[in-house]
């Protein structure tokens, strides 16, 4: 019977010491002399390489010649405690099979020290590096933590559509979906595109948010969350923007704005703690290689309660700060990242939840305050990131919501179903959205959002 493969992460558990094991993976390095060779093998299950010790009394140089950086191997040998520094266990090789070679003259990762910009150009291979292996293992654990958090709190996972005929954010920056021939679009008598001939019989786009449909679930099931891809056709070539990214959007019936803030704080602290508990080696690597304040910053988020203050109070602090901002500050403007980070990193030195924004800079569905000027919005602001969560108590009053839709000239044909939830058993309800990649940015300490998603989609970039 063939020996079953042992993952390298399991080899380091120590439970198989002294036993014969079969390990498989890709070669990171090979070094040695005319008597003994050392192969660093990695299979993606851990940041740590497993050292394979090869005696040249058992293997010829000709047999070992194909083993270069990037080649893939199957190694059978005895797992023993390592005598050298840098690893706890190693395998004394008895059999080696080369699955695939990697020509040193062509393999892009043959040398170390590549920039992140270069690695984005070889996105089909960058996950083989220590950096991206660490990032994407952390991404997995955070995704699992999100599902676990909401499941344990009794929320239901709701799959909302990716194709929609409504614009939840109202910004109009959407990718159109059509089966029409774009070179010969059918036209009506007045020259407009005749979408009745399209697949869905109307103009449709990729969704920018699952929130509106999520509200339908919340007002039926009580508490739901969505977790899926969303799309923004926004021409922003910044380290914080993607055209395709993942969103977590919980919606809760019978939650007011304070309940919403409590949940957001509990949720994000849970995710950070989960990463610290389950991704120690990967976070330690990133702390060492990219940001030596990462672990300290993650722990700082956990130890203090988030500051809660109104937009009006925040504007006053910014106006009186003496700071020279690139974007001037006054009541009524939408805060920029530099304003958000000043409040978090310099003034309060901890995360901030900003509430009660001017209604004119927020979405139509947010509950209006009695002052007639502000809405019950909330943004969670984080160090290094700025806004990481955006949410609100939703407007539950039919007439107020209808008036706001009319003020903004939102077509009723797109909103009738949404308004129905306010006609039939309306309730106070709230929700928020967390950009998954921004959470990963914070937890990994990476500087560019393109480096925390496997295959980034940005303006003029749709490779791999």
N, C-alpha and C positions, 0 to 999 in steps of 0.2 A: 504493500500500500504506500502510495506516494506521501511524502512528508508535507503536512499542511503548512501553508505560509503563515509566518508570524509577522504582524505589523511591527515596525521599528519602535513605535511608542509603547507597545506591549513588551518588547524586549527589554526596555529600560525599567520595567516594573520590578525586576529581580526574581520573579516567580519561576523563571525558566533557567536560572543559573545552573550550569553544569550539564544542561541537556543539549541535544542536537536540535538545531532550528533551521528553518528555511526562510531567508529574508530576500526581499526583492525591492529594487529601487533604481534610482539614477545616481550616477557617480558625480560627486561634487569635486573631489580632488583625488589625486593619486601621487604618492611620494614614497621614498625609500632608498635602498641601496642594493648592492648585488646579492645580498643575503635575504633581505626581508622587504616586503612592500606593505604600505598602509593605504587602504581605499576608504574614503569617506562616502558612505551610502545614505541616501535619503529617499523615503517613499512618500513624503507629503503628510504623514500622520503626525509629525512633530517638527519643531524647529531644530531639534538636535539630530546631528548625523550619527550614524552607527559606524564605528571603525571596524573594518574587516582586515584582519591580519593575514597576510599571504606569505608563506615560506617558499623561497625559491628552490628548496629541496623537493617540494611537491609539484611546483608549477614551473614551466619553462617561460623564458622571456617571450617566446613566440606566442604562447597561449595568452600572455598578459598584454601583448601589444595593442589589441583592439580596445583595451579598457582605458578610455580617455574621459575627460570631463564631458558630461552629457550623455554618455553611453548608458545603457540599461542592463542590469544583471540579475541573475538568480544565484544566490550563494547559500550553500549548505555547509554548516560547520557547528562547532561547539560554542555556546554562549558562556563566556567566563568574565569574572571581575577583571577590569582593566588595571594594569600596573602603571600605565602612563597617566599624565595629567590631562584634564579636559573632558574625560568621559568616564562613566561609571562601569559600563560593560562594553565588551567587544566580542567579535566573532572570529574564532580561529578557523579559517577556511579549509574545507576538505574537497568541495566541488564548486566550480564556477561555470555558469553558462551565460554567454553574452547574448542578450535578446536583440539589442540594436546598437549599432555604432554611431558615433558622432564625430565627423571629420574635424579635427582641431583647426584646420584652415578655414572652415566655413561656419562652425558653430558660434553663434553670436555671443554666447555666455561663457566662452572659453576663458576670458580674463575677468578679473574682479574689478569693482569700482565704477561700474556703469552708472550714469546719471539716471534719475527717474524719467527725465524727458526722453532719453534714448530708449529706455525700457518701454515707454508708451508706444514707440514706433515698432516694437516687436511684441505686441500684445499677445500673440499666440504662444510666446515662450516665457513671458515675464513672471508667470505664476510659479515657475521653477526656482526662482530666486528666494533666498531666505526672507527678504522683505515682504514680498507679495504672498508667500506661503503664510507668513504670520498674519498679515492683514486679512486674508480670506478665511483663515481658520477663525479669527476673531469675528468676522462677519457672520459665519455660520452660528457660532455660539450666541451672538446677540439676537439673531433671528429666532433661535430656539427659545431664548429667554423671553422674548416678546410674546410668543405663543403661550409659554408656560405662565407668565404673569397674568394674562387675561383669562386664560382657562381656569386658573386657580381662583380667580375672583368671580367666576360665574358668567363671564362674557361669552357671546357666541361669535364665531368667526364667520363673517359674511363676505361672499364673493360678489363684488359689484362690477358692472360692465366696464370693459376697456373702450368700447365704442359707444359714443353718446351723441345726442342732438342738442345738449344744453351745455353752457359754459358756466361751471360752478363759481369760478373766480371773477368772471365778468371782464377779463382783460383782453379776450379775443385772440390770445396767442396760442392757437391750437393747430395741430396737424390734421388736415382734412383727409377723410377716408372716402374713396370713391372707386367704383368699377367702370366709370365712364372713360371714354377715350379722350385723354387730355388734349390731343391734337385736333379733335373734332367734337367739341362739347355741344350737346343739343341745346338749342336756345328757344325761349318763348318769344312771342311776338314783339315784346318790348326789349329784346336783346339780352335778357338775363339767362343764366344757366338754368335749364329745365331739370331740376333734381327729381322730378317725378319719374324720370327715366332711370334714375340711379338705383342701386341695389336695394336700399332701404326706403326709397320713395321720397327721401328728403335729404337735406345736407347733414352729414355726420362727420364727427372728428374723433380723434383719440382723446381720452379723458384727461383732464388736468387734476381731477380729484374724484374720489368715491364718496365724498361727504353727503351730497344730496340724496343719493340712494341709500347711504348709511343711515340717514335720519328716518327713512321709511322702516328700516329694520329695527331701529331703536324704539320707534313708536308702536312696534308690534311685539318684539322680543324682550324689550326692556333695556338691554345693554349689549352692544355689538362692537366688533372692531373689524376693520378691513386691513389688509396687508398685501399690497400689490404694486405693480408698476404704474406710473403716471407720466404724462408727457407735456412738455412746455416748449412751444416754438418761439422761444425768447432768444434773441441774438445777444447773449451775454457770454463772452469769452473770459470768464473770471474763474478763480480757483474755488468758487462756491456754487457754481451753476452747472447743471447737466440738462440735456434735452429729454433724456429718459432716466428716471430715478424711481426709487421705491418709497412709498408712503405708508405709515401706520396711522389709521384714523378711527379712534373709538368714538362712538356716539351713545349717549346715555339718557334715557327718559328719567324725569324727576330729579335731575341734577341742575343746581343753579351754578353761577359763576364760581362761587367759593368751593363747591364740591368738585368742579372741574379743575381748579387750581390744585386742590389737594391730590387728586388723582394724577395729574401731570407730574407733580413733584415726586410722589411715591413711585410712579412708573419709571421715571428716568433714573432715580437713585437705585432702583432694583436692577436695572440694566447695567449700570456701572458696577455695582457690587457683584453681579453675576460674572461679568468679564474678569474682574479681579480674582474671583474665586476659581474660575475655570480656564483662564488663559494666561496663567502666571508666566510661563516661559516665553510666550510670544510677546507679551507686554514688556517683560524685562528686556528682551532683545531690542524692541523699538525704543524703549527708554534709553538704552545704551547707545544705539546707533543714530537716532534721529532727534530725540527730545528728552534731555536728562531731567526735565521737570514733570514728565508725563505722569508717573506714578503718584508723585506728590499732588498734582492737580486733580487726579481722579479721586484720591482720598479726601481732598478738600471739599469736593462737591458733596460727599457723604456726611461730613461732620456737622455742617451748619444747615439751619433752615433757610430756604430761599427768601430773599427780601421781596416784599410785595408793596408796590406803590403805584399810584395812578400815573397816567401819561402826563397830566398837568404838573404833577410833582416832579416827574423826571425831566420835563422841559425846563422847569425852574432851576434844577440842579445843573443842567447843561449850560443854561444861560449865565449862571453865576460862577461857572467853573474857572473862567479865565483862559480856557483852552482855545486855540485857534483851529477850528474844524475846517476841513475842505468844503463841507456842505453847511451853510449857515443854519442855525437853529432858531425856530420860533414856533409858537403854538399853531398847530394845524398842518405842519409838515410831517411827512412820513420819515421816521428815523432811519438813518443809514447805519451800516455796520460800525463805523467809527464812533457814533453816538452810543450805540448799544454796548460796545466794548468798554467805553469810558465808564459807564455806569457800573459795569460788572467788575472790570479789572482794576480801575483806579479809585472809584468813589466808594463802592461797597465791599469790593474784594470778595465777592461771592455771587452765585447766580441770582438773577432778579426776575420776578414776574411782573411785567408792566400791564396795567389794566386801563379800561375806560378811555379808549382812543376816540378821536374825533370821528363822527360817523362818515364824513366825506372821504376819508382815506381807507375805509374798511368796507367789507362786502355787504351786500344788501340784506343778507339773512341774519345779521347779528342783532341781538335784542337792544332796543333803544332805551337809554336812560331817561329819567323824568326831566332832565335839563334840556332835552330836545337837541343837544349838540354832540353828545357822546354815546357810545355803544359799549355793551359789556363784553369787550374783546379782551383777550389776554395773550401776551407773548412771553415765552420763557427765554431769557437771554443768558448765554453761557460764555465763559472765558474762551478766548481764541476763535470762537465761532460767531458770536452774535446771536441772532434768533435761531433757536433750535426747535421750538414748538410754537405753533400759532393756533389759537382756538377762540371760542366764545360761548356764551350762552346764546342759544338761537332764539330768534323772535317767534313767540308762540301765538301772538295776537294776529288774527286774520286781517283785520282792517289795517293795522300798522304795516304789516308785511306787504299788503296789496298797495298801499300808498307809496311805499319805498320802491316797489317794482315799477310803478307808474312814473315816479320821479326819475328813475334811471332809464326809462324807456326799454325795459327788458320785455321781449315779445311774450305775450300771454300764452301763445301756442306751445311754448317750451316749458311753461311753469305751472300749468293747470293741475298736474298730478301732485306737485310739491305743495301747492296751496290747499289741496284737499285734506292734507294731514292737519291743517289748522281749522278745517270746517268740521271734521268728524273726530271728536274726542281729543282736542289739542291738550298738550301738557307742557310744563316747563321742561326743557331739555338742553343739553350742552354737548360739546365735543371739541376735539382738537386734532391737529395733524402734526406728526413728527416725520421729518425727512430722514429716512434711514441712513443715507450716506453721511448726513451731517452728524448723526450720532456716532457713526464709525470714525469720522474725522476726529471727533473729540476723544474717543476711547483709544485710538491708535497714535494720535499725535502727528499724523500725516498733515501736510500743508495744502495739498491739492485734492479736490474731490474726485478728480479723474483717477486717483490712485487708490480709491477704496471701493470701486465698482469693477467687476471683472472686465467688462467691455464698454468703455465710456462712449456715450453719444453726445457730441457737442457740435456747434456750428462748423461745417466743413470737415467733420470727422465721423465716419461711419465704417470703420475697418473692423475686421475680425468678427 
